[in-house]
Amino acid sequence: MTTINTYLNFNGNCEEAFNFYKSVFGGEFTYIGRFGDMPAGDNHTVAEADRNKIMHVSLPIGSTILMGSDTGGDCGPAFVQGNNFSISINPKSKEEADKLFKGLSAGGQVTMPMADTFWGAYFGMFTDKFGVNWMVNFESQQQH
């Protein structure tokens, strides 16, 4: 079954926010990575000021995972207070990922087309025609 999690974006204080959430909910981060950890590539640039910002963090809470990142570089949506979240869909197959991406992004704005990523997932992002940000992330071995 497909799972849906909340993905929060921050303007440079993601690590502070997630340490706060961890202090309230308990648990441990299953992943924390920084923009500086990204391999060099033609499709993105990371400014020196953004290298220590959070690229992705995951905190399991009950049966869901709260995920987040700082905005930075030339990938991802711009930070807008009050609209700084995405719904992250984790389908069970690549075919389902393509179907959901195509259906939900119809009439919207694709930020990142579905493609294989350096972290091993098949991933894409878009804003739907109602202004809601979405991420589709298929991993053959479900990791967050």
N, C-alpha and C positions, 0 to 999 in steps of 0.2 A: 504494500500500500504506500502511496505517496505521502510524504510528511511535509508539513509547512511549519517554518520557524520565523521568528521576527529577527530582522537584521537592522541594526541601528548604525547611523553614521554620525560622526562627531567632527568638530572643527579643531582637532589637535589635542583633545582631552579624553580620547577613548580609553587609554590605559587607566587614567584616574577614575573614570566612570565605572569601568569593569571591575577594578579593585574594590570600589564601593559596593557594587552589586554582589560580588563574591563575599564581602563581609556581611551582607544581609542574608543572602540565600545559602551561603556555605558552598562546599564543593571546591573543585579545582578546575582550572582551565584545561581543556583537552587539546587546545592548540593556541599558540600566540606567535604571530609572525609580524615582522616589520617590513616597511617598503624597501629598506636597504637590503633585505634578504632576497628580493626578486632578482632573477638572473637578467643580465643585460639583454635587450632586444630592440628590434626596430619599431615595435608597435607602442612603446611607452618610454617615458623619461621620468626619472625621479630626481627632483632637486635636492641638493645637499641638505636643505632645511627640512625636508620631508623624510629623510632616510630612517630616522628613529621613530617616526610615527607608526601607529598600528595599521598593518595591512589587513589582518584578520585575527579575530579572537573568538573562541567558542567557550561558553559556560553552560554545561548541562543544568537544567532546572526541572526537576520532575521528569515528565516524559517528553519535554521539548528542549531545545537548545537556543539560548540567547546568543546571538552573534553580533559582531560589530567591527567597525574600522573607522579610522580617520579618513577624511577626504584629503586628497593629495595627488600630485602628479597630474597626468592628463587622462587618467582612466577613472571612471565612476562619475556619478552625478555630483553636481556642485552642492555644497552645503547650504541648506535653507532651513533655518530654525522652524520647527513645527512640521516639516515635511522631510525630516532626516531619518526615514526608515524605509526599508524594503521588505517585501514578503519573499522569503526564500523557499523555493519549492525543491524538494529532493525526490525526483521520480525514481522508479525502480528499473527503468530501462532507457537506453539512448533513444529509442523510438518514441517512448512516452515523453521524453524531454523535448524532442522536436515538435511533437503534436501540441503540447502545452505552450511552448514558446510561440509557435506559429499562431495558435488560436488566441492567446491572451495579448500578443503584441499587435494584432490586426488593428489598424487605425491609430496606433500609437507611435512612439519614437524609439527605435532600437539604439541602445547605447553601445552594446557589444554583441555581435552576432554569436550564435552557438559555435563553439570551437573547442578543440582540445587545449588544455592549459598546462603550464609548467608544474602545477601541483597535482596533476594526474586526473583531473576531472574534465568532463565535457560541460561547458559553462557558457551562459549568456545572460545579458541584462537588458531591460527595456523599461520604459514608462508607458503604461497602457493609455488608452484614449480618455480615461477618466482622471489621469494625473497620478496614478498609483505606481510606485516603483516596484519592480519584480526582478528576482534572480532565479534562474533555473540551473541547478547544479546536479549532474548525474555522476556518481562515482561507483565504479564496479565493486569496490569494497567501501561501504559507507563509512566515511571518516568525516570529521567536522573540525 
